[in-house]
Amino acid sequence: MRIGHGFDVHQLVLGRKLLLGGVEIDHEYGLLGHSDADVLSHAISDALLGAAALGDIGHYFPDTDPQYKGISSILLLEKVVQLLKQKHFTVHNIDTTIVAQKPKLAAYIPEIRINLAKVLNVSKDLVSVKATTTEQLGFTGRCEGIAVHAVCLLNEID
């Protein structure tokens, strides 16, 4: 069994959709990035790649490559899962924490968990998604961006 940790941050801006775990969140701001900037999917991808000692998301999907401009981060996460499969790993479980002052995310979490579980080929009971604020402290507290921590366990298969 292997453990991995991922962390990602994206700035909130007007004029973009807010996507978390492939689910569109109703909010006036979205996340800025080369892809669709789904910070949750990015952090999970980094946790998975780290657990397998395969580098990070930027190695496989660099933000300097035009083919990834605007791409779905869920599609990138699917590619990471395929890479893990080729290297004989399966996802055991995922635990994530979204750090955002706004919007409130509790109503979206069940759908996010179901969506991520499908991509990761696991039961939704093995995907934890939590949300917290920083009590208006720091860049997340000022609603300038969203941060995500992700931890995963991988199983090695023969």
N, C-alpha and C positions, 0 to 999 in steps of 0.2 A: 504494500500500500504506500502511496506517495501523497504528500500534502503540497498544496500550492497556494500562493497569495497573489492577488491582483489588486491594483489600485488605479483609478483613472479620475480625471477632472475635466470638465468642459465648461466653458463660459456660456451663460444665458444671454440671448440676444433676441430682439424683435425680428419677426419675419421668417422664423424657422419653426418646423414642427418639433414638439417635444416627444421623443420616443424613449421608452425605458423597457428593456426586455422585449422589444419588438411591438410594444403596445403604445398606441398614440394616447397621450395624456392631454386633456383639455386645459390649456394654459396659454396666456398671451405671449409667453416667451418660449423659445426652443434653444437647443444647444448648438453651438458653433463648432464645426469640424469639417475635415476633408470628406469624410463619409457622412452618414446621417447623424453621426455624433451620439449614438446610443451608448452613453457612458456605462450603463449597467452591463450590456453585452461585451463592451471592451474590457471591463474589469474581470468578468468571468473568463473571457478568452485568455487574458494574461495569467490568471490563476491556473487554468488548465495547462497552458503551455509551460508555465513555470514548474508545475508538478512533474511534468514529463521531461524537464530539463531541455526544452526545445526553444528557448529564447522568449521573445515577446511578440506581441501583435504587430509592432512596427517593423519587425524583421520580415514577416510574411506579407504584410499589407501596408507598405510605406505610404505616408501621406504625400510623398513626392511623385507617386505613380498616378497618372491621369486615369487609369482603368478603375481606380477605387474612388474617384470623385463621386460623391453622392450615393455610394453603394450602401445597401442595407447591411447593418451590423449583425443582424440575425443571419444573413447569408455568410458573413465572415465567420460567425460562431459555428455554423454548420460545417464550414471548411476546416475549422480547428478540430471539431469532433471527428471528422474523416481522417485528419492527420493523426489524431490519437489512436484511432482504430488501426491505421497502417503500422503504428509503432506498438501495437498490442496493449493498449490501455482502454479501459472503460471508466466512465464517471461513476463514482460511488455516491457522493453527495456534494451539494453546493450550499454555502451559507453566505449571504450578502447583506450589506448595510448601505442604504442610500442616505446620503447626508444632504438635505435640502431644507431650507426654511419654508419655501413655497414651491410648488403647490402641495397641498395635503395629498398623500398617496394611498391611504388605507383602502379606499374603494377600488383601486386599480390592482392591488397586490394579488388577489386571487387569479385574475386573468394573466398577469405577468408570470406567476408561478406555473400555470398550465402551459403557457406559450414556451417558456424556457424548458420545461420538462419534455415537451415534444421534440425540441431541437436537440436536447442532450440525451434523448432516448432513455429516460428514467421516469419513475413515478413522480408525480408532483409532490408527494410526501418526502422526497429527497432533495427538494429545492426550497430553500428558505430565503425569503426576501423581506427585509425589515427596512423601515424608514425612520429617521430621526432628524431633529434640528440641532443647531448649535446655539440655541437660545439667543439668536441674533448676533452672535460673535463671528468674526472672520468673514471671508468672502462668501461662504455659503449663507451665513447669517444675514449678510447684506443683500442677498438674492442676486449675487453676481455670477454664481455658478453652482454646479452640482458635482459632488464627489461620491465615489462608490468604493467600498472595500469588498473584496470577494475572497473567500477561502474555499478550497475544494479538496476532496480526497479522490484519488484515482486508484483503481484496481489494475494490477498487471495480469494479463491473460497469456496463457501459453499457446 
